Amino acid sequence: MNLERFVGDDGSLVLITRYTCRTTSSPKDDDSAS
């Protein structure tokens, strides 16, 4: 995972990691992510 490259001074890394986690996670996680 090259999430580091997405790291920005605005903390975009959090968004990237969260998005990736939600996408790779099961549908159940989607409900929690919401």
FIDOBA-503345 format. One record per residue: x, y, z of N, C-alpha, C, O in turn; residue in one letter. Coordinates in nm, 3 decimals, m for minus. Layout:
N
<pt><n_xx>X</n_xx><n_yy>Y</n_yy><n_zz>Z</n_zz><ca_xx>X</ca_xx><ca_yy>Y</ca_yy><ca_zz>Z</ca_zz><c_xx>X</c_xx><c_yy>Y</c_yy><c_zz>Z</c_zz><o_xx>X</o_xx><o_yy>Y</o_yy><o_zz>Z</o_zz><resn>a</resn></pt>
...
# end
This chain:
34
<pt><n_xx>0.084</n_xx><n_yy>m0.121</n_yy><n_zz>0.000</n_zz><ca_xx>0.000</ca_xx><ca_yy>0.000</ca_yy><ca_zz>0.000</ca_zz><c_xx>0.087</c_xx><c_yy>0.125</c_yy><c_zz>0.000</c_zz><o_xx>0.168</o_xx><o_yy>0.145</o_yy><o_zz>0.090</o_zz><resn>m</resn></pt>
<pt><n_xx>0.069</n_xx><n_yy>0.207</n_yy><n_zz>m0.101</n_zz><ca_xx>0.149</ca_xx><ca_yy>0.330</ca_yy><ca_zz>m0.109</ca_zz><c_xx>0.069</c_xx><c_yy>0.449</c_yy><c_zz>m0.058</c_zz><o_xx>0.063</o_xx><o_yy>0.554</o_yy><o_zz>m0.123</o_zz><resn>n</resn></pt>
<pt><n_xx>0.008</n_xx><n_yy>0.432</n_yy><n_zz>0.058</n_zz><ca_xx>m0.074</ca_xx><ca_yy>0.541</ca_yy><ca_zz>0.112</ca_zz><c_xx>0.013</c_xx><c_yy>0.661</c_yy><c_zz>0.147</c_zz><o_xx>m0.033</o_xx><o_yy>0.775</o_yy><o_zz>0.144</o_zz><resn>l</resn></pt>
<pt><n_xx>0.140</n_xx><n_yy>0.633</n_yy><n_zz>0.181</n_zz><ca_xx>0.230</ca_xx><ca_yy>0.742</ca_yy><ca_zz>0.221</ca_zz><c_xx>0.235</c_xx><c_yy>0.851</c_yy><c_zz>0.115</c_zz><o_xx>0.246</o_xx><o_yy>0.969</o_yy><o_zz>0.147</o_zz><resn>e</resn></pt>
<pt><n_xx>0.228</n_xx><n_yy>0.810</n_yy><n_zz>m0.010</n_zz><ca_xx>0.239</ca_xx><ca_yy>0.908</ca_yy><ca_zz>m0.119</ca_zz><c_xx>0.118</c_xx><c_yy>1.002</c_yy><c_zz>m0.118</c_zz><o_xx>0.124</o_xx><o_yy>1.112</o_yy><o_zz>m0.174</o_zz><resn>r</resn></pt>
<pt><n_xx>0.010</n_xx><n_yy>0.958</n_yy><n_zz>m0.054</n_zz><ca_xx>m0.110</ca_xx><ca_yy>1.041</ca_yy><ca_zz>m0.050</ca_zz><c_xx>m0.110</c_xx><c_yy>1.135</c_yy><c_zz>0.070</c_zz><o_xx>m0.198</o_xx><o_yy>1.219</o_yy><o_zz>0.085</o_zz><resn>f</resn></pt>
<pt><n_xx>m0.010</n_xx><n_yy>1.119</n_yy><n_zz>0.157</n_zz><ca_xx>m0.004</ca_xx><ca_yy>1.202</ca_yy><ca_zz>0.277</ca_zz><c_xx>0.009</c_xx><c_yy>1.349</c_yy><c_zz>0.241</c_zz><o_xx>0.095</o_xx><o_yy>1.386</o_yy><o_zz>0.161</o_zz><resn>v</resn></pt>
<pt><n_xx>m0.076</n_xx><n_yy>1.432</n_yy><n_zz>0.299</n_zz><ca_xx>m0.068</ca_xx><ca_yy>1.576</ca_yy><ca_zz>0.271</ca_zz><c_xx>m0.073</c_xx><c_yy>1.656</c_yy><c_zz>0.400</c_zz><o_xx>m0.114</o_xx><o_yy>1.604</o_yy><o_zz>0.503</o_zz><resn>g</resn></pt>
<pt><n_xx>m0.032</n_xx><n_yy>1.782</n_yy><n_zz>0.394</n_zz><ca_xx>m0.031</ca_xx><ca_yy>1.865</ca_yy><ca_zz>0.515</ca_zz><c_xx>m0.173</c_xx><c_yy>1.883</c_yy><c_zz>0.569</c_zz><o_xx>m0.192</o_xx><o_yy>1.930</o_yy><o_zz>0.681</o_zz><resn>d</resn></pt>
<pt><n_xx>m0.273</n_xx><n_yy>1.846</n_yy><n_zz>0.488</n_zz><ca_xx>m0.411</ca_xx><ca_yy>1.860</ca_yy><ca_zz>0.534</ca_zz><c_xx>m0.460</c_xx><c_yy>1.729</c_yy><c_zz>0.595</c_zz><o_xx>m0.576</o_xx><o_yy>1.718</o_yy><o_zz>0.636</o_zz><resn>d</resn></pt>
<pt><n_xx>m0.370</n_xx><n_yy>1.630</n_yy><n_zz>0.601</n_zz><ca_xx>m0.408</ca_xx><ca_yy>1.502</ca_yy><ca_zz>0.661</ca_zz><c_xx>m0.494</c_xx><c_yy>1.419</c_yy><c_zz>0.568</c_zz><o_xx>m0.582</o_xx><o_yy>1.347</o_yy><o_zz>0.614</o_zz><resn>g</resn></pt>
<pt><n_xx>m0.468</n_xx><n_yy>1.428</n_yy><n_zz>0.439</n_zz><ca_xx>m0.548</ca_xx><ca_yy>1.352</ca_yy><ca_zz>0.341</ca_zz><c_xx>m0.526</c_xx><c_yy>1.202</c_yy><c_zz>0.360</c_zz><o_xx>m0.608</o_xx><o_yy>1.121</o_yy><o_zz>0.316</o_zz><resn>s</resn></pt>
<pt><n_xx>m0.416</n_xx><n_yy>1.166</n_yy><n_zz>0.426</n_zz><ca_xx>m0.386</ca_xx><ca_yy>1.024</ca_yy><ca_zz>0.446</ca_zz><c_xx>m0.502</c_xx><c_yy>0.956</c_yy><c_zz>0.517</c_zz><o_xx>m0.537</o_xx><o_yy>0.842</o_yy><o_zz>0.486</o_zz><resn>l</resn></pt>
<pt><n_xx>m0.561</n_xx><n_yy>1.025</n_yy><n_zz>0.611</n_zz><ca_xx>m0.672</ca_xx><ca_yy>0.968</ca_yy><ca_zz>0.687</ca_zz><c_xx>m0.786</c_xx><c_yy>0.931</c_yy><c_zz>0.592</c_zz><o_xx>m0.847</o_xx><o_yy>0.824</o_yy><o_zz>0.605</o_zz><resn>v</resn></pt>
<pt><n_xx>m0.813</n_xx><n_yy>1.020</n_yy><n_zz>0.498</n_zz><ca_xx>m0.922</ca_xx><ca_yy>0.994</ca_yy><ca_zz>0.403</ca_zz><c_xx>m0.889</c_xx><c_yy>0.874</c_yy><c_zz>0.316</c_zz><o_xx>m0.975</o_xx><o_yy>0.789</o_yy><o_zz>0.292</o_zz><resn>l</resn></pt>
<pt><n_xx>m0.765</n_xx><n_yy>0.867</n_yy><n_zz>0.269</n_zz><ca_xx>m0.723</ca_xx><ca_yy>0.758</ca_yy><ca_zz>0.182</ca_zz><c_xx>m0.733</c_xx><c_yy>0.625</c_yy><c_zz>0.256</c_zz><o_xx>m0.789</o_xx><o_yy>0.529</o_yy><o_zz>0.204</o_zz><resn>i</resn></pt>
<pt><n_xx>m0.679</n_xx><n_yy>0.619</n_yy><n_zz>0.376</n_zz><ca_xx>m0.680</ca_xx><ca_yy>0.495</ca_yy><ca_zz>0.453</ca_zz><c_xx>m0.823</c_xx><c_yy>0.454</c_yy><c_zz>0.484</c_zz><o_xx>m0.858</o_xx><o_yy>0.336</o_yy><o_zz>0.477</o_zz><resn>t</resn></pt>
<pt><n_xx>m0.905</n_xx><n_yy>0.549</n_yy><n_zz>0.517</n_zz><ca_xx>m1.044</ca_xx><ca_yy>0.520</ca_yy><ca_zz>0.551</ca_zz><c_xx>m1.117</c_xx><c_yy>0.465</c_yy><c_zz>0.428</c_zz><o_xx>m1.191</o_xx><o_yy>0.368</o_yy><o_zz>0.437</o_zz><resn>r</resn></pt>
<pt><n_xx>m1.095</n_xx><n_yy>0.530</n_yy><n_zz>0.315</n_zz><ca_xx>m1.161</ca_xx><ca_yy>0.488</ca_yy><ca_zz>0.191</ca_zz><c_xx>m1.119</c_xx><c_yy>0.347</c_yy><c_zz>0.153</c_zz><o_xx>m1.201</o_xx><o_yy>0.262</o_yy><o_zz>0.117</o_zz><resn>y</resn></pt>
<pt><n_xx>m0.987</n_xx><n_yy>0.323</n_yy><n_zz>0.161</n_zz><ca_xx>m0.934</ca_xx><ca_yy>0.192</ca_yy><ca_zz>0.126</ca_zz><c_xx>m0.991</c_xx><c_yy>0.085</c_yy><c_zz>0.218</c_zz><o_xx>m1.029</o_xx><o_yy>m0.024</o_yy><o_zz>0.174</o_zz><resn>t</resn></pt>
<pt><n_xx>m0.997</n_xx><n_yy>0.117</n_yy><n_zz>0.346</n_zz><ca_xx>m1.047</ca_xx><ca_yy>0.021</ca_yy><ca_zz>0.445</ca_zz><c_xx>m1.193</c_xx><c_yy>m0.012</c_yy><c_zz>0.415</c_zz><o_xx>m1.234</o_xx><o_yy>m0.128</o_yy><o_zz>0.422</o_zz><resn>c</resn></pt>
<pt><n_xx>m1.269</n_xx><n_yy>0.088</n_yy><n_zz>0.382</n_zz><ca_xx>m1.411</ca_xx><ca_yy>0.068</ca_yy><ca_zz>0.356</ca_zz><c_xx>m1.431</c_xx><c_yy>m0.014</c_yy><c_zz>0.228</c_zz><o_xx>m1.522</o_xx><o_yy>m0.097</o_yy><o_zz>0.220</o_zz><resn>r</resn></pt>
<pt><n_xx>m1.346</n_xx><n_yy>0.010</n_yy><n_zz>0.129</n_zz><ca_xx>m1.361</ca_xx><ca_yy>m0.058</ca_yy><ca_zz>0.001</ca_zz><c_xx>m1.321</c_xx><c_yy>m0.205</c_yy><c_zz>0.012</c_zz><o_xx>m1.385</o_xx><o_yy>m0.293</o_yy><o_zz>m0.045</o_zz><resn>t</resn></pt>
<pt><n_xx>m1.213</n_xx><n_yy>m0.231</n_yy><n_zz>0.086</n_zz><ca_xx>m1.164</ca_xx><ca_yy>m0.368</ca_yy><ca_zz>0.099</ca_zz><c_xx>m1.242</c_xx><c_yy>m0.444</c_yy><c_zz>0.205</c_zz><o_xx>m1.244</o_xx><o_yy>m0.567</o_yy><o_zz>0.204</o_zz><resn>t</resn></pt>
<pt><n_xx>m1.305</n_xx><n_yy>m0.372</n_yy><n_zz>0.296</n_zz><ca_xx>m1.380</ca_xx><ca_yy>m0.437</ca_yy><ca_zz>0.404</ca_zz><c_xx>m1.512</c_xx><c_yy>m0.492</c_yy><c_zz>0.352</c_zz><o_xx>m1.553</o_xx><o_yy>m0.464</o_yy><o_zz>0.239</o_zz><resn>s</resn></pt>
<pt><n_xx>m1.576</n_xx><n_yy>m0.570</n_yy><n_zz>0.434</n_zz><ca_xx>m1.704</ca_xx><ca_yy>m0.631</ca_yy><ca_zz>0.395</ca_zz><c_xx>m1.815</c_xx><c_yy>m0.526</c_yy><c_zz>0.401</c_zz><o_xx>m1.797</o_xx><o_yy>m0.421</o_yy><o_zz>0.463</o_zz><resn>s</resn></pt>
<pt><n_xx>m1.927</n_xx><n_yy>m0.554</n_yy><n_zz>0.338</n_zz><ca_xx>m2.042</ca_xx><ca_yy>m0.462</ca_yy><ca_zz>0.335</ca_zz><c_xx>m2.082</c_xx><c_yy>m0.416</c_yy><c_zz>0.475</c_zz><o_xx>m2.130</o_xx><o_yy>m0.304</o_yy><o_zz>0.493</o_zz><resn>p</resn></pt>
<pt><n_xx>m2.062</n_xx><n_yy>m0.502</n_yy><n_zz>0.572</n_zz><ca_xx>m2.099</ca_xx><ca_yy>m0.466</ca_yy><ca_zz>0.710</ca_zz><c_xx>m2.024</c_xx><c_yy>m0.341</c_yy><c_zz>0.754</c_zz><o_xx>m2.080</o_xx><o_yy>m0.255</o_yy><o_zz>0.822</o_zz><resn>k</resn></pt>
<pt><n_xx>m1.898</n_xx><n_yy>m0.331</n_yy><n_zz>0.715</n_zz><ca_xx>m1.819</ca_xx><ca_yy>m0.215</ca_yy><ca_zz>0.752</ca_zz><c_xx>m1.876</c_xx><c_yy>m0.088</c_yy><c_zz>0.690</c_zz><o_xx>m1.870</o_xx><o_yy>0.019</o_yy><o_zz>0.750</o_zz><resn>d</resn></pt>
<pt><n_xx>m1.930</n_xx><n_yy>m0.102</n_yy><n_zz>0.571</n_zz><ca_xx>m1.986</ca_xx><ca_yy>0.014</ca_yy><ca_zz>0.502</ca_zz><c_xx>m2.091</c_xx><c_yy>0.080</c_yy><c_zz>0.588</c_zz><o_xx>m2.101</o_xx><o_yy>0.203</o_yy><o_zz>0.594</o_zz><resn>d</resn></pt>
<pt><n_xx>m2.170</n_xx><n_yy>m0.001</n_yy><n_zz>0.655</n_zz><ca_xx>m2.276</ca_xx><ca_yy>0.052</ca_yy><ca_zz>0.741</ca_zz><c_xx>m2.215</c_xx><c_yy>0.130</c_yy><c_zz>0.857</c_zz><o_xx>m2.264</o_xx><o_yy>0.236</o_yy><o_zz>0.895</o_zz><resn>d</resn></pt>
<pt><n_xx>m2.107</n_xx><n_yy>0.076</n_yy><n_zz>0.910</n_zz><ca_xx>m2.041</ca_xx><ca_yy>0.141</ca_yy><ca_zz>1.023</ca_zz><c_xx>m1.971</c_xx><c_yy>0.269</c_yy><c_zz>0.977</c_zz><o_xx>m1.972</o_xx><o_yy>0.371</o_yy><o_zz>1.046</o_zz><resn>s</resn></pt>
<pt><n_xx>m1.910</n_xx><n_yy>0.262</n_yy><n_zz>0.859</n_zz><ca_xx>m1.838</ca_xx><ca_yy>0.377</ca_yy><ca_zz>0.805</ca_zz><c_xx>m1.933</c_xx><c_yy>0.495</c_yy><c_zz>0.785</c_zz><o_xx>m1.896</o_xx><o_yy>0.611</o_yy><o_zz>0.803</o_zz><resn>a</resn></pt>
<pt><n_xx>m2.056</n_xx><n_yy>0.461</n_yy><n_zz>0.748</n_zz><ca_xx>m2.154</ca_xx><ca_yy>0.567</ca_yy><ca_zz>0.726</ca_zz><c_xx>m2.177</c_xx><c_yy>0.639</c_yy><c_zz>0.856</c_zz><o_xx>m2.256</o_xx><o_yy>0.733</o_yy><o_zz>0.862</o_zz><resn>s</resn></pt>
# end
